[in-house]
């Protein structure tokens, strides 16, 4: 039975507001803290890299905990409901630093950013773990995750536009006081919205009653089992490499547009990129039904990368050409986000075939690490390299800094996207293979031995009746 649209919208709603932890935190907040608050750019990059290493522990641990949690309200929903309250508070504190010494401001940023991402993990890992549980249909998953990730893109678009909207609506000045007021109002609006959308999802979505086969493996045993899931490893490695390439431009766009193109229209280009991604996302969902998720994803990466290479050759006065390239690159944006999410749900089903357990949380935790690590490396390494090249805020940059920006913003991302695309070619799960996986899962749970659909000749023993009764 298809999932009702009311539940699909309820599930997608939190993604809209959770997007505030994207563009504002990775694009606007670094520049706000370096140019207005006074944190050194090298130290800021180091902190952002460190918080991602922290995530490498918290993400899989939180996923492991939610898989094994048993409450009258389900495995995931209590974390989403309570975590959203703490997340909103951390967001407000990060966006509203007190006026103090650079040392104090650096500590403030470090504590707030660590808190923000800890509670973001507390919400996002169980939230995203709900998705694979809501439907097992190969194509309906693409539609569900397309809606969720489309909401995330729309939320990112609004979040990316929010500084400009707030400044114009309130008539704020461009000085330090105006910047502080701008981020105060962004936090004041997004905090309550975040809580409301998360609670809508919690109240509207009912988790699957009585998980029949919860995980019994310890954390390290579970991670070892994940390492045996070849489709997941291929998907994770390909996605992480490509995501790193995508996060470099997201981090550096404000610097590139101002110091390489000599333009003040960075906000417009961000809006253009995300609007294009949202508009073309439904077409990619339909295309994936015809040619499969894998090939649609590969095509989207090829379009995204091919369009972006030309950005390297631009300079002052080339903003119109840059706009055309941004539009072309944005065509593939939605698919590069939504299709891997749907493919991830399929590899979780394959894990159930191999282990006899449902471990969405652990897989989402590892997936979350890859997304955060890609973003953190994009921010930490790019800002550190930019600092080493001689970047100084609010002055005309040297030719060395401008060339560094062009390389980091255009060439490096294109190369990483191509590498991710090449690895994705080996991903093995398609529609028929997924049908065979689900059929084998059902058969194995009756105690019958089955053949692994992805490894002909490999026989998986049926699950023991006593184990099934315990589960």
N, C-alpha and C positions, 0 to 999 in steps of 0.2 A: 504494500500500500504506500502511495506517495505521501511525503511529508506535507502537511497543510502549510499554505503560504503564511498564515499567521505565526506559526512556529518558526518558519524560515526567517521571517523578519525579526522576530524576537531574538533568535540566535545571532543574527547579523548585527543587531543594534550596538552591542558593546564595542565592536570593531571600529565603529565611527568615532567614538570618543577616545578609545585607547590610542588612536592615531596621533593624539597630542604628544605622546612620548616619542614620536618619530621626528618629523621635520623641525618642530620648535626646539627639541632637545639636541638634535644632531646638527642643525644648521644655524638656528638663531641664537640659542643659548651659548655656544662657544664664542661667537663673535660678541655677544652681549657681555660675557664675563671677561673677555680679553680687552675689549675696546672701551667699555663703560665702567665695569666693576673694578678692573685692574688686576686680574689674575694673569700671570705670565703664560704665554701661549704654550711653551714647552711643558710646563707643569700641568696645565689643563689637559693636554694630550696624554700625558702619563697617567693622570687620574682616570680618564675615560678608558684607557687600555686596562688599567688595574681593575676597574669595576667589572669588566667583561671576564677577567680571569676569576673573579668572585662568582660570576654567573655560571662559570663552568662547574662549580660545585652545587650551587643552589638549584639550578634548572633540573638536572636529572634527579636530584634528591627530592624536590617537590613533586616531580612526576611519579616517582616511586611511592611517595607517601599517599598521593591521591589515588593511585591504583589500589592501595591496600586499605584506604579509609572506609569505614562503614558507619553511617549515621542514618537516622530516619529521613534525612533530607537528601541522601545520595552521597556519592563519592566526590563530586566536583563542586556542587553548588555552594556549600558552606564556605569554601575558600574564596570563591568569586564574590560572595556577598560581603564577607568581612574584609577581604583584601582590598576591595574597592574603596572602603572608607579610609584605610591607611594610605592608599595610593593617592587619593585626592589631597590628603594633608601634606604628603611629601612633595607633591607637585606645587602646592601653594608656597611652601618654604623655599624650594629651589628657584622659583620665579620671582621671589621677593627677598633678596639678600639685604641685610641691613648695611648702612654706610659705615665702613670700618677700614682698618688697615689692610693692605694686600695679604698679609699673613693670615689674618682672621678670615678674610674673604675666601682664601684658598681652602682653609679648613671647612668653612661653611659649605662651599661647593662640594668638597669631597664627601662630607657626611650626608648632605642632601641627595647627591647623585647615587650614593650607595643605597640609601633608604628607598629612593624612587625605584631603582631597578629590583631591589629585593621584593617590594610589594607589587611591582609590575609582574614579576615572576609568579607571585602568589595568586594573581588574577589570571594571567594569560595562559599559563601551562594547563590548569584545569579547564579554562574556557575553551581553548583549542582542542583539548582532549574530548570534549563533548561531541565535536563534529563527526568523527568516525563512528561514534555510537548511534547517531541519529538515523543513518541510512546505510545500507550495504549495497545499494544499487550503483553499479560502475558509473553510469552517466548522470544519475541524479546527484551523486556526490559532486560532480563537476559544477552542476548548477548551484548546489548549496554553497560550496566554497567560492564559486564565482560571485554569489550574492554577498557572502561575508567579506571577501577580499575587495569586492567592489565598494562595499560600505567603508572599508578601511581606506581605499583610495579616495573616496569622497571625503572622508574625515581628514585625510592628509591634505587634500585640496583646501578644505576650510581652514585647517590648522596652518597651512602654508600662507593662506591669505589673511589670517587673523591679525598679524601685526599691522598690515596695511589698512585693514578695515577699522581696527581700533583707533589707529592714528588719525584717520580721516573723519570718523564719526565723532570723536572727542576733540578733534582739532589740536592734537598734541604736537609739541615742538620736537625738533630733531636733536635736542641736547640731551645730556645725561638724565635730567629729571623726566623729560618726556619718554625716554626709553624705559625708565623704571616704572612709570605709570602704565605704559603699554603692557608690560609683562604682568603687572598686578591685575589688570582687568582680564587678561587672557586666562590667568589662573582662577580668578573669581568666577568666570563663566564656565570654564571646563570642569572644575572640581564637582559641582553639583550635577552637571550633565553626565559625567562619568559614573557617578553613583546611581543616578536614575536609570541609565541604560543597562548597567550591570544587574540591577535589581529587577528590571523588566525581564531580562533573560532568565534569571534565577526563578522568578515566579511563574513564567510561562512555559518553561521547558521542564518536562518530567524525565528524569534519567531512567534508563532501561531498568525495569523492576527485576531484582534478584539476579545479579550477574552470575551466570551459571559456572563460570570457570575463572575465578579471580587468580591473580598471580600468587605463587607460593615460593618462587625463587628469591633468594637474598639479592641485594642490590648488585653485588659483583657478579653473581651467577647470571643475573639478568643481563648485565652489560656484555658478558661473554656470549650469551645467546644472541644478542643483537648483532654481534660481530659475525655470526654465522648467516645473517640475513643479507645475502649479496645484493639483491635489488635495492634494499634500503641504503646500503653503503654506497652504491653507485649514485643513487639519487641524492644522498646527503653530500657527498664529495662534489658532485657536479653543481648542486645548488649553492653550496658554500663558496666555491670558487667564483661562480658567476655573481653571487650576491656581494662579494667583496668588490668586484669590478663595478657593480652598480652603486655601491655606497660611497666610493670616492667622489663621483660627481655631486652626489647629494651633500657631501660635506663641504666641497670646495666651490659650489656654484656662486655663492655671494662674493668670494674672493676673485673668482675667474671673471665674472661679469664686470665687476668694478675695475679690476686692475689690468685685465688683458683686453677686454672689449671697450673699456672706458664708458660703460653704460650704467645707468641707475635703474634699469628695468628688470632686475633679478626676480622680483616678486611676480611680474607678468610672465616671465619664462617658466617659473615653477607652476603657475596656474595653467599655462598652455600645456605643459607636459602631463599633468595629472588629468586635466579635462580630456585630452586625447586618449589617455589610457582608459578612462572610464567609458568613453563613447565606444571604443572598439572592443571592450571586454566581452559583451554579448556575442559579437561575431566570432571571437576565439572559442567561446563555449560551444557554439554551433559547429565550428570547424573541427573541434576535437571529437565530436560525435561521428564525423565522416572519416577522418584520417587517424584518429586516436590521440590520446593525451600527449604521448611522447613526441610524436612528429609535429603536433601543433606547438608544443613548448619549444622544440628545436627551431621551428620556423620563426617564432617570436624572438628568440635570442638572436637569430641571424639578422632579422630586420633591425632590431635594437642596436646591434653592434655595427652593422654596415652603415647605418645612418650617422653614427656618432664619430666615426674615424675622421670625418672631414672637419670636426670642431678643432682639431689640433692646428689646422692651417689658418685659423682666423686670427684677427687682430683688431686694433682700434678702428671703429667705423663699420665693422662687419656684423652688427647686431641683427639686421634683417635676415642675413644668411643664416645666422645662428638660430633664429626663430624657426626657419624652415627645417633645419636639421633637428631641432628639438621636437617639432611636430612629428617628423618621420620616425624618430626614435621612440616617441611616446606611443606609437601604434602598437608596439609589442609589449608595452609595460604591463597591462593587466594580465596578460597570459603568463608572463614570467613570474607572477605572484600566485595566481589562482590555480594554475595547472599543477605545479609541484605540490600544492596543498592537497589536491585531490589524489595525486599519485601516492602521496605519503599515506593516506588512508588505506590504499590498496596494499602497500607493503606491510601495514599492521595486520591485515587479514592473513598475509603469508606467514607472518610471525606466529599467529595463532595456529596455523597448520603445523608449523615446526615444533612449537612448544606446548600447545594445548591450552594456552592462557591468553587472556585479553589484557594487553599492557599499553593502552593508548598513552597513559601519562608518561611512562618512561620514554617512549618514542618521541612524544611531543617535547619532553624536556631536552632530549638530545637535539631535536630540530631547533628548539629555541636557542640553544647554545650556538648553533651554527649561524642563525640570523644575527644574534647579538655580537658574536665574535667577528663576523664579517663587517658589521657596522662599526664596532670598536676599532678594528684594525684600520678601517677606512678613515676614522676620525683621528685615532692616536698616531698612526704612522704618517698620514698626510700632513697633519699639523706640525708634527715633530720635524719632518723633512723640510717643510716650509720655513720653520724657525731656523733650521740649520742653514738654509739658503740665504737667510738675511732678511726675512719678512719683518717689517715694523708697521704697526697699525697707523692708519690715517695719514699716510704719506705716499708720495709717488714711489713705486717699487722699481728695483733695479732690473736690468735685463735678465739676470740670473734667476730672480724670483719669478718673473713672468714666464720664462721658459720652463721652470720647474712646475708652475701652475698648469701650463699647457700639457706637459707630459703626464702629470698626475691626473689631470682632469679628463683627458681624451685617450691617450695612447695606452696607458696601463690598464684602464677599465676594458678597453676593446680587446686587448690580449687575454685578459682573464676570462672574459665572456666567451671567447673562441675556445679556450681550454675547457671551460665548463660544457660547452656545446659538444665538443669531441667526446668527452666522457659520457654524456647523456646518450650517445648513440648506442651504448652497450646495455641500456636499461631494458629488461626482458618482459615486463608485464604489459599485456594488451587486453582488450575486452574478453577474448576467448580464454586467455590464460587466467584471467580473474574469475571467470565463471567456473573453470576447472578447480581453482583454489578453494572457492566457497563450497563446491560439491565435495571436495576431498575433506574439508573441515567437518562437514556434517557427517560424512561416512566414518571418519576416524573417531568421532565422538560416540559412535555406536559400538566401538570396540573393534572395528575392522581395520586391517592393514590397508594402506593406500600408497599409490605411487605419487611421488613429488612431481607436479605438473611442470616445474621449471628445471628439473633434473631427471630426465627419463632413466629408469633403471634403479633409482634410489627409492627404497621402500621404507615407509614410516609405519611403525607398529601402532595398532589401535590403543586408545587410552584404556587403562584398567578400570573395571567397574567400581572397585573400592575407591579409586581416586575420584571418579565422577560423583559418587555418593557424598564424599566429603565436600566437594565443591558446590 
